[in-house]
Amino acid sequence: MILSWSHKLFFKVNAYVGRLVWLDKIMFVSAHWLIFLLALYVLSIEYFFVFSRDVSRVVRENIFVIIVLLIGLAISYGIACIWKHKRPFVEFPETKTMFRPKTWWKSFPSDHAFISFLCVFSLFLFAGFTWFSVIAFVLAGFVASGRVYAGVHYPRDIVGGFVLAVCMILLLFYVF
């Protein structure tokens, strides 16, 4: 079997699971829980730095982001139904996993990567390029890499979620 770049990179990253306890803990939190902290972080930055100036603007921005998020998730599921890709642990049962996701059939694109990067790009769009945005981007990177490390996504799935987030934020920018 000829492996793609995504498979090769996945197996290199997944080989580290179980070797370093501290890294396993960081990546488990990154893959499983950090997305919630990232969303809370982005909302709090918007609240403290934008909300204080214009309440109606923040409400309008958040409504647009929620609409774009829902449209993006619908597109993500449409892509998954048309272009079926198995998760790594389904395709390769010997894969080391840190947890089993709720859905086993949908791998591409990664919804966690999509949501994380959508949060980051919305912060870039509405609050500008600041250190807060850079921190959010790093956190989104941890979410995405944690999903690969945990054995539930290939790198191509992360790239797909990233590209979907870029497309959706461009749509948001155009509409807004």
C-alpha positions as CSV (number, residue, x, y, z in Angstrom):
1,M,0.0,0.0,0.0
2,I,1.3,3.4,-1.0
3,L,0.9,6.0,1.7
4,S,0.2,9.6,1.1
5,W,2.1,12.5,2.8
6,S,-0.8,12.8,5.3
7,H,-0.5,9.1,6.3
8,K,3.2,9.2,6.6
9,L,3.1,12.4,8.8
10,F,0.3,10.9,10.8
11,F,2.3,7.8,11.6
12,K,5.3,9.8,12.6
13,V,3.3,11.9,15.0
14,N,1.2,9.0,16.3
15,A,4.3,7.0,17.2
16,Y,4.9,9.3,20.1
17,V,1.6,8.4,21.9
18,G,2.4,6.7,25.1
19,R,6.1,7.6,25.2
20,L,6.0,10.8,27.3
21,V,3.2,11.1,29.9
22,W,3.4,14.9,30.1
23,L,3.1,15.2,26.3
24,D,0.1,12.8,26.3
25,K,-1.6,14.9,28.9
26,I,-1.0,18.1,27.0
27,M,-2.2,16.7,23.7
28,F,-5.3,15.0,25.3
29,V,-6.4,18.4,26.7
30,S,-5.5,20.1,23.4
31,A,-7.5,17.6,21.3
32,H,-10.4,17.2,23.6
33,W,-11.0,20.4,25.7
34,L,-8.9,23.3,24.4
35,I,-11.5,24.1,21.7
36,F,-13.9,25.3,24.5
37,L,-11.2,27.4,26.2
38,L,-10.3,28.9,22.8
39,A,-13.9,29.9,22.1
40,L,-14.2,31.4,25.6
41,Y,-10.9,33.2,25.1
42,V,-12.1,34.7,21.8
43,L,-15.4,35.8,23.3
44,S,-13.7,37.4,26.3
45,I,-11.3,39.3,24.1
46,E,-14.2,40.6,22.0
47,Y,-16.2,41.4,25.2
48,F,-13.4,43.3,26.9
49,F,-11.9,45.1,23.9
50,V,-14.7,45.6,21.4
51,F,-17.9,45.3,23.5
52,S,-16.9,48.2,25.7
53,R,-16.9,50.5,22.6
54,D,-20.0,49.3,20.7
55,V,-22.5,46.8,22.0
56,S,-24.5,46.4,18.9
57,R,-21.4,45.8,16.8
58,V,-20.4,42.8,19.0
59,V,-23.9,41.3,18.9
60,R,-24.0,41.7,15.1
61,E,-20.5,40.2,14.7
62,N,-21.4,37.2,16.9
63,I,-24.6,36.6,15.1
64,F,-22.7,36.6,11.8
65,V,-20.0,34.2,13.2
66,I,-22.7,31.8,14.4
67,I,-24.5,31.8,11.0
68,V,-21.1,31.2,9.3
69,L,-20.3,28.5,11.7
70,L,-23.6,26.7,11.1
71,I,-23.2,27.1,7.3
72,G,-19.6,25.8,7.6
73,L,-20.6,22.8,9.6
74,A,-23.3,22.0,7.0
75,I,-20.7,22.2,4.3
76,S,-18.3,20.1,6.3
77,Y,-20.9,17.3,6.7
78,G,-21.8,17.6,3.0
79,I,-18.1,17.2,2.0
80,A,-17.9,14.2,4.4
81,C,-20.9,12.6,2.8
82,I,-19.6,13.1,-0.8
83,W,-15.9,12.5,-0.2
84,K,-15.7,9.7,2.4
85,H,-12.5,9.3,4.4
86,K,-12.2,7.0,7.3
87,R,-10.6,8.0,10.6
88,P,-7.1,6.7,11.2
89,F,-8.2,4.2,13.8
90,V,-10.8,2.8,11.5
91,E,-8.5,2.6,8.5
92,F,-5.6,1.3,10.6
93,P,-6.7,-0.6,13.7
94,E,-3.2,-0.6,15.1
95,T,-3.3,3.2,15.5
96,K,-2.7,4.4,19.0
97,T,-5.7,6.5,20.1
98,M,-6.2,8.6,23.2
99,F,-10.0,8.5,23.0
100,R,-12.8,7.5,20.6
101,P,-14.6,10.4,19.0
102,K,-18.4,10.4,18.8
103,T,-18.4,9.8,15.1
104,W,-16.2,7.2,13.5
105,W,-17.2,7.7,9.9
106,K,-16.3,11.5,9.4
107,S,-12.7,12.4,9.2
108,F,-12.4,15.0,6.5
109,P,-12.5,17.9,7.1
110,S,-11.9,18.2,10.8
111,D,-14.7,20.1,12.5
112,H,-12.4,20.9,15.5
113,A,-9.9,22.5,13.2
114,F,-12.6,24.4,11.3
115,I,-14.2,25.7,14.5
116,S,-10.8,26.6,16.1
117,F,-9.5,28.5,13.1
118,L,-12.9,30.2,12.5
119,C,-12.6,31.6,16.0
120,V,-9.1,32.8,15.3
121,F,-10.0,34.4,12.0
122,S,-13.1,36.0,13.4
123,L,-10.9,37.6,16.1
124,F,-8.5,38.8,13.4
125,L,-11.4,40.2,11.4
126,F,-13.1,42.0,14.3
127,A,-10.4,42.8,16.7
128,G,-7.5,43.2,14.3
129,F,-4.0,41.7,14.4
130,T,-3.0,41.8,18.0
131,W,-1.0,39.6,20.4
132,F,-4.4,38.3,21.5
133,S,-5.0,37.0,17.9
134,V,-1.5,35.4,17.8
135,I,-2.2,33.6,21.1
136,A,-5.6,32.4,19.7
137,F,-3.8,31.1,16.5
138,V,-1.3,29.2,18.7
139,L,-4.1,27.7,20.7
140,A,-5.9,26.6,17.5
141,G,-2.7,25.0,16.3
142,F,-2.6,23.0,19.6
143,V,-6.2,21.9,19.0
144,A,-5.4,20.8,15.5
145,S,-2.1,19.1,16.3
146,G,-3.7,17.4,19.3
147,R,-6.3,15.8,17.1
148,V,-3.6,14.3,14.9
149,Y,-1.5,13.2,17.9
150,A,-4.6,11.6,19.6
151,G,-5.1,9.4,16.5
152,V,-8.5,10.7,15.4
153,H,-7.5,12.8,12.4
154,Y,-5.0,12.8,9.6
155,P,-3.1,16.0,8.8
156,R,-5.1,16.4,5.6
157,D,-8.2,16.6,7.7
158,I,-6.7,19.5,9.6
159,V,-5.7,21.2,6.4
160,G,-9.3,20.7,5.1
161,G,-10.7,22.3,8.3
162,F,-8.3,25.2,8.0
163,V,-9.2,25.8,4.3
164,L,-12.9,25.6,5.1
165,A,-12.4,28.2,7.9
166,V,-10.6,30.5,5.5
167,C,-13.3,30.2,2.9
168,M,-16.0,30.8,5.5
169,I,-14.3,33.8,7.0
170,L,-13.9,35.3,3.6
171,L,-17.6,34.8,3.1
172,L,-18.2,36.5,6.5
173,F,-15.8,39.4,5.5
174,Y,-17.6,39.8,2.2
175,V,-21.1,39.8,3.8
176,F,-20.0,41.9,6.8
